[in-house]
Amino acid sequence: STFEARGFQPRATAIVLNEGLADPTTPREEAFGRVLRHSAFKAAVGRGAVVLWMPRLDAGVAAEIEAKRLPFAAARDGQPPRSRVSVPLGPFDRSRVRAWMLAMDAMLAPVRPWLP
């Protein structure tokens, strides 16, 4: 709302709610309840903002990807970066990354035409 008040009013707006930041035992609508009830959120949705729910990636897998500084495709494919020696993710974690990437692709479908 601060940016909009200063004149930043893009033609298209996506609001991404990252389920990975919420307690996995809490329903997402409850975990993000304060955001969903906020006047700025409601106003943006009222103007046509698209709400996207970013799927949760297993926290352990996400931490390993971060620690190894892997691109997601490399993590999925079991390929460590060429610039350093690193043990690739195991087959089950690679499968989790693959499923997450497919879910991300589906999540982004409504705004795909907006992306370069």
C-alpha positions, 0 to 999 in steps of 0.5 A: 500500500505504501508503494501504491500511495507513492504512485507505483501501480502496476497493471498486473499484481501477483501476491505470493503467499509462501506456505514454506514460511507457515507452520505445517500443522496449521491450515494455510488460511489460518496461518496467513489469516492476518495477511488475508484480512489486511486492508491492503491485501483486500484492496489489491485483490479487489483491484484484480491482484492474483493470489498465488500459494507457493507450495511448501518444500520439505524444510530439510531438503530446502536447508540442504539445497541452501547449504550446498547453494544448488539451483533447483534444477541441479538439486532435482537432477542430482548435479552438483555445481561444476565450481565445487565438490558436493554430494548430490541430493539422494533419490528421495530428496530429488523426487521431493524437489521434482514434485515441488518444481511441478507444483511451482510450475502449476502455481505460476500458470495464471501469471506465466504470460507476465514472466519473461 
